[in-house]
Amino acid sequence: MNHDIIKRVIFDQHEVIANAKIVIRDVALEKNANYVLVGLRRAGKSTLLYKRVQDLIKEGVEWNQIIYINFDDERLLGFKVSDFEDILLVAEELSSKKHYFYFDEIQNIDGWEKFAIRVANQHYKVDITGSNAKMLSKEVAAKLGGRYVIKEVFPYSFAEYLRAHGVDKNGYSSKEIGRLNSLLSSFFVYGGLPESVPFNNKREYVSGVYQKVLYNDIIVHNGIRNENGIKLMIKKLAESVKQVLSFTKIQNIISGIGYKLSKDVIIDYCGYCKDAFLLFTLENYYASFLDKASNPKYYFIDNGILNLFLDDKKSSLFENLVAIHLHRHYGDDVYYLKSARCDIDFYISSTSTAIQAAYSIHESEAYDREVSNLLEFAKNRKDPTSLIIVTYEEEKTLNIDGYMIEVLPLKKFLLKIEI
């Protein structure tokens, strides 16, 4: 690889990092650890690396010691795994001091993990980002283990979204509360992609990110020829948020509008969308091992992307946002519960917490449905349980038959870390 091109890529990135304005994220990174940061494209992975670099510069590290390569740069088209050696040579040309390596969107380079392991074994400081989970197969993750910490990065949480707008989440004045409520409305509809914050037309920005994910990280990355098929499937998954969806049911939904996709293709497409961090799934805690994976609920990783497919479906956006918050904090420990006796939206097994997501329980039908399911669940448990109903703005505590149900407004729920 031409060394002058590599140097220009590095120096141009230095300028970007030096001028970057950083919003502090609630992501804890150990100073001396090597990281592989994964997550949705434009979720803020690169900015976390920018902060790492800015901190080093403040500590006295020289810019020539910082080797930052973004593999989405078109000047690196044709870069292959053997060219990584040229990066090490360029680093030595720039400085004889300790080097700090940062590799953005490294999944673009086949065989990247071999180089990553080598430089880690040579005790270089290395951080990596990637936008596709397939880059971290079980085999690759096992090889990286002990050398790198793998961490998923999400779009802004509501607390981070407020911070990006300079709003105090603990504000008490009428003006502060009004501003917070306004931002909640925006976050609810347009999501938390960090770079969407300054945009007036947030939907347009979010749509651009979705198209990038769809084409680069799903269609091109996986060699999909049937573009219309996967677009239609994603649309139907969006319209079916909150529902339990087997692959057969997805197939039936799609065939119901006259489009044919085989079950095997649907399985692949769903996997590709999860690999690109567009979707995540929750399994039924009550289901058998085999049924858990085959009857999930699908949620979108960002409300702004989900909203692209919906026409005023606030209940879907509401449940999706609750799901994102729980997934962010509890990962694979979040389930749904569905049996002949009860239907619970979310269950955190480690804390034995059952959560219902209802935009409002003001109407008696909604109140009876959510409360009765929680009570049925609690009465059949031997261990203590925590029962919660999240609504958009209602707040109270219910004491029914000796069981306490906490009704939380969405903004308070989204600002809670421990559920």
C-alpha positions, 0 to 999 in steps of 0.5 A: 500500500502506498505509504503517502496515501496512508499518511494522508489518511492518518493526518486528515483523521488527526484534524477531524479528531482535534476539532471534534466536540465530544458529548460524554457517553455513559460507556465505561472504557478502561484506560489500558484495555484494548477494545473492539467496539461494535454496534449500529453504524453511526451509533457513536463508536468512532466518537468514543475513540476520538475521546480516547485520542483527545485524552492522550493528547491532553496527557502529552502524547504527540499526534504522530504517535496516533495512528487512526485509520478509517477503513470506510475511506475511499482512498483505501479501496483495495486494502487487504490484510497483507497491507496492515504491515504497511501501517506498522511501517508508516507508524515507525516513519512518523515516530519512534515513540510508543504508538496508539492504533485505532482502526475504524470499520475494520470489518471491511478487511477480510482476515483483520483478526489475524493482524489484531491478534498479532499487534495485541501480542506485541503489546501495542495499544489498539482499539477497533470498531466494527458495524457487523456482528458477523466479524465476531464469530464465536471462533474470532471472539474466542481468539480475541479473548484476553487481548480485547474487551468486546463492547456493544455501543448503542445510540444515545440513551435518553440521559445522553440525549439530554446531555447532548442538548445541554439539558439537566435531567434533574432540572426543577424549573418549569422551563427545564421540565418543559424542555425535557418533555419536549426532548422526550417527544423528539427522542420518542419519534426520531431516536438517539443517533448522535449526529441527528441532534443538530438536524432540523429534519431528523427524519431525513438524517435517520433515513440516510443512516438506515439506507447506509446500513441496509445497502452497505452492512446488509445487502452488499456485505451479504451479497443479497440479490433480492433487494425488494425481498429484504426491504419488504421483510424489514418493513413487515417486521417494523409493522409487527413490533410487539408481536411474537413472530416465528419464521413461518409467521413472517413468511405468511405475512409476506406471502399474504401480500403476494410476495414469495420468500422461502423460510430459509431465506427469511432466516438468513435475512433476519440474521443479517439484520441482527448482525448489522445491529438493526434489530435485536430479539427477545425470547420467551422465558417460559419456552423450551430451548428449541422454541426460544429461538424460533418464536422471538419478538423483534425490536429495532435498535433505534426508534428513529429507524422504526418510525420510518416504517410506521404511520402514527403507531405510538404504541409500537414506538412506546414498547420499542423504546422500553425494549431498547432501554432494557436491552441496553442495561440487561442484554440477554437477561431480558425476556418476554413471558407468554403462557396460557395464564399470563402475557408479560411484555418484559421480564428481567430474570436476574431481578425477577422483575416483570414489566408491562409497556402501555402508552396509557392505562387510563382506560379501564380495558388497558388497566385491567389487561396490564394489571391482571397479567402482572398479578397472575404472574406474581401469584404463581411465583414463590420468590419476591417479584417487582412489578412495573407498568411503564406509561407515557406520563401516568405515575402512581403506586397500586396496592392490589391483593397485597401486591405492589405495582409501580406505575412509572412515566416513560421519562423517569423509566428511561432515566433509571439505570437499575430496574 
